[in-house]
Amino acid sequence: MIHITITDIKSFVRKLLMEEVFDTFLLVEANVKSNVNYHISGRINKDFFDNDELEEMSCTDYATWHTIRPHVLNVIKGKKQPLSFKIVFILSNPNIERIIEKNNLPLSVDDVANLALNIYFDGNNMTATTIASLKSFSLDKTLENLWDKNVLAFFRHNEIPVEII
């Protein structure tokens, strides 16, 4: 787990809310505190979709950021910035599988509870925290370290300046 400070908040928020940079992440939840509190669960209501629509989805547990981003943008945009917001992302199973295969880890996707990226804005500062968790206890931190490196490489690739705290 690493704790990251986003050093260019305006650029980061543009990439987060108006560009496709984070679109492949799955949204667990988004909370925005402004004139009222907004809570958006990323959990998919499977009853809303027919079987064909469910088969087309890459994940049937959580929505992609791509599908929810416009709604969060509508909540956040305006003349006044929100008092705070928190967005919790997780990596999709195909992307977890790529990390496992690329690094020849002795794991399967079923062993991984999640690889998460939590983004938090407190009204002044923007931070991100990585979390890697397995479904069973392990002292091996290889996956956690790889996830941290992948997130930092993702930020570098997308020209998001950060400082590790």
PyMOL commands that set and color helices and strands:
alter all, ss='L'
color gray80, all
select helices_A, chain A and resi 9-17+46-48+51-56+65-76+93-102+109-111+142-157
alter helices_A, ss='H'
color red, helices_A
select strands_A, chain A and resi 3-6+26-33+37-41+84-90+112-121+126-134+162-164
alter strands_A, ss='S'
color yellow, strands_A
deselect
rebuild
show_as cartoon
